[in-house]
Amino acid sequence: MMDVRPIRSDDDLTWALAEVEPYFVSEPAPGTPDGDRFDVLVQLIEAYEARHYPIEPLDPVSFLRGHMENTGRTQADLARVLGSASRASEILNRKRGLTLDMIRALVTAWNVPGDALLPRYPLFEVA
């Protein structure tokens, strides 16, 4: 019998998170009763968190900055991919938008998801 219940409150969420925590230490095999319980709990947690604690997607520049920080890349590394230091600076300072060719270069060179770089984002006007 699977002792799983709906997640209707933050207290229920706390309970569900405590229930799945041991499965991350030793993930159960798919198709087993524990594996099914784990899958159901994770889906319930994800659904509750998506409804009550949605995460807004990052704009392309924020995504790019975060990726650079997480992978130890610098503005000079970006300049090498984009072809010039001034272009990298303009992108990171939101004075120039990413072009499709720039996005393709980043996808190829850094293996980043292109769809994270495609959305429109506000630019600052050049004085």
C-alpha positions in Angstrom: 0.0 0.0 0.0 1.3 3.4 -1.0 1.0 6.0 1.9 0.9 9.1 -0.3 -1.4 12.0 0.1 -2.1 15.2 -1.8 0.1 18.3 -1.0 -2.3 21.1 -0.1 -0.2 23.2 2.3 3.4 24.0 3.1 3.1 21.5 6.0 2.2 18.8 3.5 5.1 19.9 1.4 7.5 19.6 4.4 6.2 16.1 5.0 6.6 15.1 1.3 10.2 16.5 1.2 11.1 14.5 4.3 9.6 11.4 2.7 11.6 11.6 -0.5 14.9 12.6 1.1 16.0 9.0 1.8 15.3 8.1 -1.8 18.0 10.5 -2.9 20.6 8.7 -0.8 19.5 5.3 -2.3 17.2 5.7 -5.3 14.8 2.9 -5.6 14.6 0.8 -8.8 11.9 2.0 -11.3 8.8 -0.2 -11.2 9.2 -1.3 -7.6 6.7 -0.2 -5.0 9.4 2.2 -3.5 10.2 3.4 -7.0 6.6 4.1 -7.8 6.2 5.9 -4.4 9.2 8.0 -5.1 7.9 9.0 -8.6 4.5 10.0 -7.2 5.9 12.0 -4.4 8.3 13.9 -6.7 5.5 14.7 -9.1 3.3 15.9 -6.3 6.1 18.1 -4.9 6.9 19.5 -8.4 3.3 20.4 -9.0 2.8 22.1 -5.7 6.0 24.1 -6.0 5.2 25.1 -9.5 1.8 26.4 -8.4 2.9 28.1 -5.2 6.6 29.0 -5.7 7.0 29.5 -9.5 10.5 30.3 -10.7 10.6 33.0 -13.3 12.9 32.2 -16.2 16.1 34.3 -16.4 16.5 36.7 -19.2 19.3 35.9 -21.7 21.9 38.2 -20.1 21.2 37.0 -16.6 21.4 33.4 -17.8 24.7 34.1 -19.6 26.2 35.8 -16.5 25.1 32.9 -14.3 26.5 30.4 -16.8 29.8 32.2 -16.9 30.0 32.4 -13.1 29.1 28.7 -12.7 31.6 27.5 -15.2 34.4 29.9 -14.3 34.3 31.8 -17.6 35.2 35.5 -17.9 34.2 38.3 -20.1 37.4 37.7 -22.1 36.2 34.1 -22.7 32.9 35.6 -24.0 34.8 38.0 -26.2 36.7 35.1 -27.8 33.4 33.4 -28.6 31.7 36.6 -29.9 34.7 37.9 -31.8 35.5 41.1 -29.8 35.9 42.5 -26.4 33.6 45.5 -27.1 30.8 43.2 -28.3 31.1 41.1 -25.2 31.0 44.2 -23.0 28.0 45.6 -24.9 26.1 42.3 -24.5 26.8 42.0 -20.7 25.9 45.7 -20.2 22.7 45.3 -22.2 23.7 47.8 -24.8 23.4 45.3 -27.6 21.1 42.4 -28.1 22.3 38.9 -28.9 22.1 38.1 -32.6 21.2 34.6 -33.9 24.8 34.2 -35.0 26.0 35.0 -31.5 23.6 32.6 -30.0 24.7 29.9 -32.4 28.3 30.5 -31.5 27.6 30.3 -27.7 25.6 27.1 -28.2 28.4 25.5 -30.1 31.3 26.8 -28.0 29.8 26.5 -24.5 27.1 23.9 -25.1 24.4 26.2 -23.6 20.7 25.7 -24.5 19.9 28.1 -27.3 16.3 28.6 -26.1 17.7 30.3 -22.9 19.3 32.9 -25.1 16.4 33.6 -27.5 13.9 35.6 -25.5 13.7 39.4 -26.0 15.1 41.5 -23.2 15.3 45.2 -22.5 18.4 47.0 -23.6 19.8 50.2 -22.1 20.1 53.1 -24.4 23.6 54.1 -25.4 24.2 57.7 -24.3 
